[in-house]
Amino acid sequence: MISLVTGGCGFIGSHIVDRLLTEGHTVRVIDNYTTGRPQNLDHQKENPNLTVYHMDIRNREEIEPIFEGVDYVFHLAALADIVPSIQKPWEYYSSNVLGTYNVCECARYAKVKKLVYSASSSCYGIPDSYPTDEKAEIRPQYPYALTKRLGEETVLHWGQVYDLPVVTLRLFNVYGTRSRTSGTYGAVFGVFLAQKLAGQPFTVVGTGEQTRDFTYVTDVADAFYTAAMSDVVNETFNVGSGGTYSVNRLCELLGGEVTHIPKRPGEPDCTFADTTKIEKVLGWKAKVSLEEGVQKILENIDYWKEAPVWTPDSIQDATKDWFKYLGKEG
Ligand SMILES: NC(=O)c1ccc[n+]([C@@H]2O[C@H](COP(=O)([O-])OP(=O)(O)OC[C@H]3O[C@@H](n4cnc5c(N)ncnc54)[C@H](O)[C@@H]3O)[C@@H](O)[C@H]2O)c1
């Protein structure tokens, strides 16, 4: 089996690469190293079944030959932060929408067996009910969420019109080893772990009572693998842990002082996936508890040594545009 992972040098992609190599696949990776790091695959450097191509999915001519002979495509490449998506919408649109169009076209002509797309639970915006199922209204709140949704629609449309065998997985707050440490202010784990290493307090947004469906990365890799190997096509599934946990609980597990920063517009008080569909149709269920997942991260905390250490002031500065554009009344 030959598998191609776009964004395979990133956080989730690198774990999918590990899983595929373990399953005996020959793996090709396409990554432009914007937020991913080649070091995320250093431990596989000597593996003869892995080839990494430093390429950009926005360049169809460049990437098309890499799809030749490929059985399965795992499409993870995307820009994945909120604030930069407000500041540089074209970068996000071109990578996440046009890039996805290129991946669909290349996969179609290569006649792949399955394309699995990493969609985002951010498509639900602030939903009406929890746990949230796949039929909930689509309400993107910022350009990142919009571009991921447009990418998802493109993938499903290629399934419908061109019979490209596709599945889209809506991921909820993935965490684990190798989670992003790029310069931008982003997901809570990276921020807190760098603060813990520097002996700084955790910058908790609002009261910290807001909850997130923290899903461990190897469970997510398992969902991708299961979706690829199944006969199911043209379907969308939520991928969540089966629970939802407060940020305060996370601080407790990580252990450290806390400081509070203002709540932000457009962010839900809860994310919580209804995973009934994926359990029933694909037989997939998350296995790693938050306690186990946090433990695994703490054992590898040195990874975040080079990550930026955010303070309330630097966060206020970095999120100015968030409040400016998303905090408008009416
Ligand atoms: N982490 C989460 O909680 C989460 C939740 C929902 C969806 N997702 C989606 O999962 C995917 C992976 O996310 P991640 O958290 O691993 O982020 P990541 O930033 O670690 O991975 C994205 C990878 O894509 C690469 N990339 C970006 N633009 C590219 C381009 N134009 N050409 C080639 N490579 C490019 C980056 O260098 C990086 O390696 C993304 O599509 C993201 O939208 C993530």
The ligand as an ORCA input file, in Angstrom:
! r2SCAN-3c Opt
* xyz 0 1
  N      -5.006     20.453     15.922
  C      -6.334     20.469     15.970
  O      -6.933     20.504     17.062
  C      -7.161     20.440     14.709
  C      -8.558     20.504     14.817
  C      -9.322     20.483     13.650
  C      -8.716     20.353     12.414
  N      -7.348     20.293     12.336
  C      -6.757     20.187     10.992
  O      -5.809     19.135     10.999
  C      -4.735     19.454     10.099
  C      -3.400     19.305     10.810
  O      -3.375     20.223     11.900
  P      -2.172     20.268     12.941
  O      -2.750     20.675     14.244
  O      -1.367     19.033     12.818
  O      -1.379     21.527     12.406
  P       0.132     21.658     11.861
  O       0.306     23.119     11.579
  O       1.069     21.013     12.807
  O       0.079     20.816     10.505
  C      -0.216     21.379      9.252
  C       0.904     21.008      8.304
  O       0.597     21.473      6.986
  C       1.757     22.087      6.430
  N       1.301     23.042      5.413
  C       0.598     24.194      5.615
  N       0.349     24.801      4.441
  C       0.900     24.010      3.467
  C       0.977     24.113      2.056
  N       0.439     25.143      1.391
  N       1.629     23.128      1.375
  C       2.186     22.067      2.042
  N       2.150     21.933      3.379
  C       1.511     22.893      4.087
  C       2.469     22.713      7.613
  O       3.840     22.971      7.382
  C       2.239     21.656      8.699
  O       3.255     20.672      8.681
  C      -5.008     20.845      9.577
  O      -5.628     20.724      8.318
  C      -5.988     21.438     10.584
  O      -6.834     22.382      9.993
  C      -6.555     20.352     13.443
*
